[in-house]
Amino acid sequence: MTLKIKAYSDFICPFCFLGKGPLDDIVKEKDVEIEWMPFELRPTPYPKIDPWKEPDKLGSWDTFILPTAKKLGIEMRLPRVSPHPYTHLAFEGYQFAKQQGKGNEFHHRVFTAFFQEEQNIEDIEVLTQLSSEVGLSKDDFKEALLLGMYREVHQEALKHAYEEANITAVPTLIIGDEMIQGLASKERLAQIIDEQLKK
């Protein structure tokens, strides 16, 4: 039986990107299916943030995020996209990709574009290019974003995260009836998955 995992994350969350590594590894070894769920850390109209201008964020990047990335074998850098982008358009693009059966591929590509290539994932042209790289129609994708065709779907998914699932921080994983907040090792994920599969 395939175990479904709901993974709540935001594209500008470095801990979410780090948490993807062990999760991606687990998918190759266990009978699990990941459903990525949106959670905007800084939705409009909250002001954007620029970690390069916040010493405490730069400190945590150097003392925790980069060493953890190195330990996990994940290439990662603090993007010099200033300030950091809003992510609602990327998530609307994800909803389009999901409907086309390419949700996980697009989700992964947006993450790598931001944390490995320092691309502005709020830019429709950038997102359109990423969509074509995972096999989606550039024209259809761009039209969907420009017309806001997936805005409502995304807002419903956000409402679910905030109000129904009561997600308060990301990354958060829901594996069966178990909720994990924060980074989880591959070993811990495997243990929880095995326990849930026995139920």
Summary of the structure (lengths in Angstrom):
residues: 199
radius of gyration: 16.5
end to end distance: 10.9
largest distance: 48.2
contacts: 605
relative contact order: 0.19
helix: 54%
strand: 11%
